[in-house]
């Protein structure tokens, strides 16, 4: 084979499939035969608005993917042809984080530069599905956020938002034995996905946040007021009114991690932060430790995390895949099958 098909970013709401020449494999590199590429919220925002903030026009792109090692350079010692692997897009190219969104997740073949096991390529068991392998990157983001609040086994943890990152955060906590996990959202069918991975749920289209959390976790009395007994919140929703409600009901010494990308400023009461000694931390990206934890999660099938995959489109229909992901009405995680 001398050519391959690749998804190319063209501009606002426009992606196309083009033929590209097969790359050469350097002595330290691996040629990956890609299987699936996941559409991330970052991809959605860039394509929706026609921005070049992270992906340049006319470039191959996609940063959530998994595939089979097709060939390797002479200096690659700890990886073998035929291995099924997930990819860290940040370390997949020598350019690093700056061009990680252009790693090539919607391309049939990808060069992984300076390939090393547990650096940029992570072997998966053969019984892990290609779709599950594609979830390693978003699950690592959720893992990083969830564990940034330093959760303890017996604590009550609340995840705000039942999107890909929120579901990943909940799954990673549950997989590590932290079972008192509730997911908050206002879309019932998304919350059914949270139930499938083992979380309890609060549907704020039916009950208030305080009522729902009180029903699950009970209350503690704070300055004469009963508030839900929640030890930590992980914000994967990015909804300002919801965050405001959390600040109103948070108990002393609780922790809050913000994974969500907020587009606007959110006022918070610093008096509440001070008087209750609330800890608010930001969580962005992931570490190698997070990825390894996710790999172990998938290899040991700790939760049914693949339930978040709502649509799989062939590469030939990548535009439809993006249209579906951008609309966001009936989708959580949209994946592109680049093998057809």
PAKOL-478680 format. One record per atom (N, C-alpha, C): residue in one letter; x, y, z. Coordinates in steps of 0.001 Angstrom, whole numbers, plus 500000, padded with zeros to 6 digits. Layout:
N
AXYZ ...
***
This chain:
340
X500847498810500000 X500000500000500000 X500889501248500000 X500595502152499094 X501385503382499002 X500645504603499511 X499320504509499618 X498523505634500092 X497540505183501165 X497003506138501891 X495975505862502898 X494980507003502924 X493838506785503564 X492791507791503688 X492920508502505036 X492672509801505018 X492817510595506244 X491720511637506345 X491205511829507542 X490277512923507810 X491047514233507897 X490601515246507146 X491302516532507053 X490373517658507495 X490883518536508342 X490124519699508809 X490218520807507770 X489039521224507274 X488991522207506190 X488559523603506638 X487751523678507680 X487244524979508116 X485965524806508898 X485218525875509048 X484006525857509869 X483029524784509392 X482739523834510275 X481795522747510012 X482136521935508773 X483416521848508445 X483802521137507235 X485031520252507465 X484823518953507327 X485919517982507341 X485752517080506124 X486862516662505545 X486820515830504352 X487824514693504469 X487656513692503623 X488596512583503560 X489468512771502323 X490779512708502512 X491724512847501416 X492713511694501431 X493321511454500279 X494338510420500163 X495709511034500422 X496480510382501262 X497820510844501591 X498838509727501328 X500082510113501081 X501139509144500829 X501558508464502123 X501824507170502043 X502234506418503227 X503567506954503747 X503637507261505042 X504877507817505594 X505960506755505763 X507194507199505821 X508311506298506067 X508510506117507571 X508905504936507952 X509120504614509367 X510593504840509711 X510841505783510619 X512206506044511054 X512709504973512003 X513995504958512307 X514567503898513154 X514003503864514568 X513455505008515051 X512911505054516413 X511384505108516432 X510782504899515260 X509345505131515122 X508555503837514940 X507243503990515062 X506294502905514824 X505255503398513826 X504864502520512898 X503733502804512017 X502512502124512609 X501513502934512940 X500285502429513550 X499195502307512492 X498605501130512400 X497390500969511588 X496217501310512489 X495686502476512300 X494660502993513182 X493343502237512986 X492581502104514074 X491292501423514020 X490117502366514230 X490212503199515240 X489109504101515571 X489659505460516000 X488864506495515750 X489193507837516229 X487987508445516913 X488158508958518116 X487062509563518862 X486994511063518645 X485780511592518593 X485576513030518462 X485485513640519854 X486419514525520158 X486510515179521472 X485749516501521452 X485384516969522633 X484748518282522739 X485620519390522185 X486942519248522313 X487860520237521745 X487765520238520227 X487741519040519612 X487556518941518167 X486255519626517750 X485206519361518502 X483890519925518186 X483938521442518171 X484510522038519214 X484539523499519292 X485380524126518184 X486505523503517855 X487364524050516803 X486672523971515447 X486094522806515125 X485431522636513833 X484162523479513753 X483410523531514831 X482160524291514839 X482379525762514511 X483413526338515070 X483642527780514898 X484688528100513833 X485275527071513211 X486257527321512173 X487533527945512697 X487892527603513928 X489084528161514568 X490315527360514171 X491487527974514304 X492746527248514163 X493474527186515506 X492720527290516594 X493294527225517931 X493537525772518323 X494592525178517746 X494933523805518075 X494972522890516876 X494167523176515851 X494178522391514613 X494239523360513438 X495228523203512597 X495369524076511438 X494569523527510254 X494105524428509392 X493396524007508199 X494293523114507338 X493662522150506671 X494322521222505739 X495200520181506450 X495047520062507768 X495867519110508511 X495078517851508891 X495791516723508962 X495227515548509612 X495035515887511093 X494028515300511708 X493769515653513107 X493086514495513821 X492757514717515090 X492198513690515960 X493228513235516970 X492828513150518236 X493796512803519282 X493299511717520234 X492166511087519914 X491685509943520682 X491668508735519742 X492628507822519883 X492672506718518922 X493456505528519463 X493219504394518821 X493897503151519170 X494032502308517917 X495106501516517842 X495306500732516643 X496304499608516837 X496755499054515716 X497658497912515690 X499018498356515146 X500089497925515798 X501425498242515289 X501656497466513990 X501832498204512901 X502007497618511575 X503475497364511255 X504320498288511679 X505763498169511434 X506489498994512477 X507779498680512676 X508545499438513656 X509977499618513177 X510603500687513667 X511981500964513333 X512933500023514058 X514164499969513575 X515151499015514090 X515532499249515535 X515343500481516038 X515737500782517418 X514610500597518431 X513415500247517975 X512268500084518884 X512316498689519473 X512574498611520790 X512851497308521401 X511692496741522218 X510864497599522802 X509875497105523773 X508451497046523214 X508311497146521910 X507012497049521251 X507141496093520075 X506058495360519773 X506124494364518720 X505037494586517676 X505347494234516452 X504363494283515376 X503185493385515755 X501966493893515544 X500755493149515886 X500142493530517211 X500886494289518029 X500336494730519322 X499167495699519115 X498128495513519934 X497005496450519991 X497332497487521052 X497366498764520676 X497840499800521592 X496952501043521562 X496872501691522701 X496300503035522793 X497450504039522720 X497111505295522445 X498135506302522161 X497967507516523058 X499091508010523565 X499116509318524217 X499453510350523140 X498505511173522724 X498764512100521614 X499791513171521948 X499957513460523227 X500894514515523629 X502335514090523381 X502596512798523517 X503952512287523313 X504094511508522000 X503042511499521184 X503063510721519944 X503985511329518890 X504180512643518969 X505039513343518008 X506099514134518767 X507225514353518108 X508298515114518750 X507882516545519035 X506923517054518305 X506446518425518522 X505762518584519872 X505310517483520456 X504727517519521793 X503322518073521847 X503002518696522983 X501631519145523253 X501127520150522215 X501999520981521678 X501559522061520801 X500718521565519624 X501120520434519044 X500395519908517891 X499729518562518195 X499425518335519459 X498863517034519842 X497464516810519269 X496722517893518988 X495393517735518401 X495477517315516937 X496671517402516354 X496902516993514971 X497618515636514909 X497413514809515919 X498128513532515987 X497708512549514904 X496533512752514293 X496114511902513186 X495093510841513521 X494303511069514542 X493341510070514991 X492260509702513997 X492070510514512959 X491087510192511916 X491771509740510628 X493006509275510751 X493766508754509619 X493931507251509746 X494057506569508609 X494182505117508635 X495565504658509102 X496584505453508829 X497943505113509253 X498590506343509885 X499361506110510950 X499953507202511717 X501363506800512140 X502298507715511977 X503638507501512514 X503679507976513963 X504103507099514864 X504343507463516255 X505855507632516400 X506275508840516700 X507698509153516730 X508310508804518090 X509566508349518065 X510264507959519294 X509385507034520142 X508893505995519492 X507921505100520113 X508522504316521269 X507810504354522395 X508234503589523573 X506989503123524328 X507088501920524878 X506021501396525713 X505873502246526967 X504612502576527270 X504251503364528445 X504853504779528407 X505171505227527214 X505550506632526992 X504557507265526024 X504384506629524875 X503354507104523953 X502470505973523419 X502863504733523640 X502047503590523240 X501827502661524432 X500570502206524582 X500175501442525775 X499443500173525338 X500074499007525496 X499437497754525070 X498125497492525806 X497143497032525040 X495839496655525566 X495605495171525318 X494817494545526186 X494463493150525980 X493658492995524693 X493751491825524086 X493047491593522830 X491534491611522986 X491027491368524197 X489576491382524378 X489024492778524680 X489899493791524685 X489435495184524748 X489013495581523340 X487834496157523201 X487344496509521871 X488065497749521343 X488089497930520016 X488681499153519463 X488019500420520005 X486709500358520213 X486015501523520770 X486510501826522183 X486683500796523001 X487201501003524353 X488617501561524305 X489429501060523392 X490791501571523261 X490813503047522925 X489852503474522135 X489752504879521746 X489400505777522936 X488816505179523979 X488388505957525144 X489522506233526130 X490708505678525886 X491796505833526860 X492096507309527122 X492173508121526073 X492528509534526256 X491470510293527066 X490187510274526682 X489199510988527516 X489056510405528914 X489203509090529050 X489140508499530382 X490283508991531257 X491432509236530647 X492575509743531413 X492319511160531908 X491623511958531098 X491231513304531534 X490287513208532724 X489289512325532619 X488351512136533722 X489029511615534970 X489964510701534782 X490727510146535908 X491504511247536622 X492184512070535851 X492996513139536429 X492131514080537265 X490969514434536735 X490072515325537474 X489515514684538720 X489085513432538594 X488468512744539726 X489435512576540889 X490671512238540580 X491625511970541655 X492364513218542122 X492113514346541479 X492703515596541960 X492056516069543258 X490868515522543592 X490242515860544875 X490695514910545982 X491649514030545650 X492198513073546623 X491097512292547345 X490243511603546586 X489117510893547195 X489552509706548043 X488829509485549126 X489061508336549990 X487937507314549758 X488230506068550068 X487318504977549721 X485909505167550260 X485779505677551483 X484464505769552109 X483791507129551917 X484351507985551074 X483790509325550911 X482653509349549888 X481859510412549991 X480754510644549067 X481197511654548008 X481214511214546750 X481741512034545662 X480636512298544641 X480551513529544169 X479543513911543179 X480224514373541901 X479786513822540780 X480255514234539465 X479174515089538819 X479526516281538422 X478582517160537727 X478750516970536228 X477709516462535566 X477744516279534123 X477940514829533722 X477049514327532848 X477122512944532375 X477579512884530928 X478539513741530571 X479182513660529273 X480343512697529329 X481172512641528281 X482284511685528262 X483245511829529438 X483579513075529809 X484546513267530898 X483907512970532247 X482679513385532435 X481991513087533686 X481801511597533898 X481371510894532854 X481206509442532961 X482542508752533193 X483590509263532551 X484929508698532760 X485379508895534197 X485147510082534738 X485525510358536127 X484805509411537080 X483503509238536863 X482724508340537718 X483229506910537599 X483476506464536374 X483930505091536163 X485276504834536828 X486182505798536711 X487505505596537295 X487440505536538813 X486604506357539432 X486427506291540884 X485856504932541295 X484802504517540607 X484150503243540937 X485120502089540727 X485904502155539653 X486869501110539362 X487964500984540402 X488230502088541105 X489255502080542154 X488658501830543540 X487413501396543579 X486806501001544842 X486105502111545604 X485957503279544988 X485224504391545624 X483795504324545097 X482911503707545855 X481603503328545318 X480488504328545612 X480721505274546532 X479680506261546851 X479779507427545876 X479401507170544621 X479555508148543539 X478184508445542944 X477859509736542880 X476609510173542251 X476937511073541065 X476179510913539992 X476343511739538794 X475111512609538640 X475332513895538396 X474253514877538259 X474150515322536808 X472942515296536281 X472684515802534932 X471179516061534844 X470755516667533739 X469330516909533558 X468779516209532325 X469561515253531786 X469120514467530637 X469037513006531081 X467820512487531102 X467574511171531666 X468350510050531012 X468407510016529676 X469080508893529017 X470587508914529250 X471154510094529455 X472576510163529812 X472801509585531211 X471874509876532108 X471993509350533466 X471836507825533501 X471098507272532551 X471005505810532467 X472381505211532166 X473188505933531373 X474560505483531110 X475380505493532402 X475169506515533226 X475881506583534511 X475506505409535411 X474227505044535387 X473790503881536167 X474483502609535694 X474672502495534387 X475294501289533819 X476730501102534290 X477402502211534629 X478781502061535115 X478833501989536640 X477663502018537294 X477623501770538736 X477377502971539616 X477067504135539029 X476827505341539824 X475352505481540183 X475081506171541274 X473734506649541530 X473581507983540801 X472348508436540631 X472153509616539780 X471176510603540397 X471339511857539975 X470405512929540324 X469992513616539028 X468713513570538715 X468169514214537523 X467606515569537927 X468362516630537657 X467945517962538109 X466828518552537264 X466344517797536270 X465119518233535586 X463890517813536376 X464105516948537388 X462989516433538186 X463061516838539652 X464277516941540200 X464436517351541599 X465553518385541675 X465552519160542754 X466625520132542929 X467914519412543299 X469030520088543098 X470320519494543442 X470370519108544910 X469935520004545786 X470011519737547224 X469118518561547609 X467934518469547012 X467031517352547328 X467621516023546860 X468116516017545630 X468654514783545081 X469848514272545863 X470768515159546208 X471964514741546944 X471632514351548379 X470660515027548973 X470235514681550332 X469634513283550370 X468830512942549352 X468219511622549296 X469275510517549247 X470397510798548574 X471433509770548407 X472385509720549596 X472840510884550029 X473941510933551002 X473536511422552393 X472296511851552573 X471907512411553859 X472472513821554035 X472401514348555260 X472826515725555504 X473774515830556691 X474455516966556741 X475193517387557928 X474741518810558243 X474821519168559507 X474372520498559914 X475557521465559901 X475402522545559183 X476455523551559063 X475880524911559472 X476364525420560600 X475899526720561092 X474375526775561184 X473764525653561623 X472326525608561807 X471533525274560561 X472227524976559461 X471555524637558199 X471984523244557758 X471021522410557366 X471342521084556861 X471761521162555391 X472917520594555085 X473399520548553692 X473767519106553351 X473758518741552076 X474087517358551696 X475490516957552151 X475612515712552578 X476871515206553105 X477777514749551949 X478299515712551215 X479155515437550056 X480581515889550382 X481527514979550214 X482920515293550538 X483657515988549400 X483273515679548144 X483977516286547019 X483070516339545795 X483247517386545008 X482546517556543736 X483580517589542609 X483245516951541499 X484076517012540297 X483216517626539197 X483576518832538775 X482759519588537837 X483186519300536402 X482406518446535723 X482624518172534311 X481468518713533480 X480687519605534071 X479500520137533386 X479747521510532767 X480450522368533487 X480691523710532965 X479442524568532927 X478516524306533849 X477252525050533916 X477305526001535108 X477386527301534836 X477549528285535903 X476457528208536974 X475172528090536609 X474140528014537654 X474326526803538575 X474779525688537999 X474992524490538808 X476154524687539774 X477229525309539302 X478371525561540174 X477970526515541308 X477141527498540993 X476656528425542016 X475878527682543098 X475052526731542677 X474297525939543648 X475231525110544534 X476260524559543925 X477228523775544703 X477847524641545794 X478246525850545451 X478867526738546429 X477911527101547563 X476627527086547279 X475634527415548303 X475422526274549287 X475643525025548834 X475322523870549682 X476561523095550136 X477753523538549727 X478957522778550046 X479202522778551555 X479701521646552067 X479963521553553493 X481415521939553785 X481747522223555028 X483127522591555371 X484135521515554974 X485300521991554522 X486438521138554147 X486182520271552923 X485134520552552191 X484893519820550943 X485873520286549878 X486078519431548869 X486974519767547756 X486165519810546467 X486564520701545583 X485907520833544282 X486986520855543201 X486867519952542229 X487776519962541077 X487010520452539856 X487619521331539104 X486999521856537889 X487743521276536682 X487074520359535974 X487609519816534720 X486978520535533532 X485748521000533724 X484987521601532629 X485673522860532103 X485469523111530821 X485973524330530189 X484864525385530234 X485051526384531058 X484076527466531161 X484396528562530144 X483382528997529424 X483580530047528420 X483420531443529006 X482765531541530149 X482528532842530778 X482946532800532248 X483148533967532813 X483508534072534227 X482346533624535108 X482679533002536225 X481661532543537176 X481952533164538533 X481050534014539035 X481293534619540355 X481133533586541463 X482047533605542410 X481920532732543573 X482099533555544841 X481548533043545915 X481645533724547199 X482946533328547895 X483889534243547934 X485135533961548642 X484905533877550143 X483837534495550617 X483481534358552036 X483130532904552349 X482421532254551411 X482100530836551583 X483372529988551547 X484252530297550606 X485507529553550481 X486312529669551770 X486382530883552303 X487155531128553521 X486514530476554741 X485239530753554965 X484608530320556210 X484452528799556285 X484256528169555134 X484092526716555109 X485387525982554762 X486443526751554501 X487732526161554116 X487575525201552932 X486834525657551936 X486618524865550719 X487874524917549852 X488256523792549308 X489408523722548398 X488903523567546967 X489289524501546108 X488914524439544693 X490190524266543874 X490245523200543067 X491433522938542264 X491035522806540798 X491936523195539923 X491744522979538502 X492383521671538095 X491818521023537077 X492369519755536577 X492332519781535057 X493499519702534447 X493602519775532995 X494539518687532485 X494093517950531458 X494944516927530874 X495081515712531762 X496284515112531765 X496492513857532483 X497986513595532593 X498311512644533442 X499701512216533620 X499857510791533095 X501089510340533000 X501341508961532602 X500709507992533592 X500733508348534856 X500103507513535890 X498606507361535638 X497956508450535219 X496527508383534899 X496269507410533758 X497081507496532708 X496890506613531554 X497059505152531968 X498081504858532750 X498309503482533185 X497144502963534022 X496560503847534816 X495400503455535617 X494211503128534712 X494044503904533651 X492966503658532689 X493198502347531940 X494436502101531517 X494754500851530823 X494404499652531702 X494765499721532963 X494436498646533905 X492923498489534041 X492214499609534071 X490753499615534170 X490140498858532995 X490587499172531789 X490035498543530587 X490452497082530478 X491714496797530746 X492189495418530650 X491484494495531630 X491080495051532772 X490401494254533799 X488884494429533775 X488387495195532786 X486939495381532583 X486230495771533883 X486746496813534508 X486222497221535815 X484827497835535737 X484523498515534638 X483168499051534436 X482799498907532956 X481522499108532681 X481044499068531298 X481148500464530684 X482375500989530618 X482566502365530175 X482198502558528714 X482247501509527908 X481921501638526482 X480474502028526250 X479654502010527295 X478264502435527140 X478165503898526714 X479240504686526929 X479180506092526526 X479278506265525008 X479710505220524286 X479816505312522828 X478417505202522246 X477938506283521678 X476556506325521193 X476435506169519684 X477474506540518938 X477456506379517482 X478851506027516982 X478902505150515958 X480145504838515257 X479880504995513762 X480641505887513119 X480487506145511689 X481733505685510934 X481573505234509682 X482751504935508871 X483484506217508497 X484766506091508162 X485562507258507784 X484933508020506627 X484308507306505716 X483672507955504569 X482545508903504977 X482036508753506211 X480950509604506710 X481425510490507864 X482697510895507815 X483246511691508917 X482521513020509065 X482044513594507980 X481293514851508097 X480007514639508883 X479305513532508591 X478086513216509345 X478409512967510817 X479540512316511065 X479956512072512446 X480134513390513190 X480785514359512543 X480978515658513188 X479668516421513317 X478817516329512317 X477511516993512410 X476742516466513617 X476795515146513815 X476102514529514950 X476705514976516269 X478042514976516339 X478723515363517581 X478489516838517899 X478497517679516881 X478291519107517103 X476866519385517561 X475887518679516962 X474482518863517373 X474291518433518821 X474922517317519211 X474947516885520609 X473621516469521202 X472601516245520386 X471270515968520926 X471116514526521389 X471631513606520601 X471454512186520913 X472794511484521039 X473832512232521353 X475158511632521383 X475898511965522680 X476781511066523060 X477743511331524130 X479141511254523526 X479533510070523088 X480816509911522421 X480576509350521019 X480992510130520018 X480899509726518619 X482284509270518166 X482326508108517537 X483595507511517110 X483577507263515599 X484751507433514978 X484910507181513550 X485703505892513362 X485136504961512610 X485816503724512253 X486627503993510995 X487934504131511153 X488774504522510021 X489153503339509133 X488679502136509494 X489018500958508676 X488114500835507464 X487028501637507398 X486150501563506234 X485548502935505903 
***
